[in-house]
Amino acid sequence: MTKLIAILNVIAWSGFWAFGYLAISADRSSEQMTIAAILAALGAAIGLWAYFQLVRHSERTGYARKPNRADRSHIEQELNGESA
């Protein structure tokens, strides 16, 4: 399933760049620009979704390190009235 998402990621980003270029280079008042802009936005949305799915899978499987998170346990202790 991960390979399928990776292939979808590549196809979506290539569609974003191709249709984005067509949207930029077309006449602003033409129907071609509108359709190309919609397809470019769709490619970007699918590409971002697929990329985040791949990052999540990489973190779950241990291939990539999990992001550094701040230790927020001291906030809970202050709210409960406990002292350090």
Protein Blocks (a to p, Z undefined) as FASTA:
>chain_A
ZZmmmmmmmmmmmmmmmmmmmmmmpcfkbmklmmmmmmmmmmmmmmmmmmmmmmmmmmmn
omaccdddddfklmmmmmnopaZZ
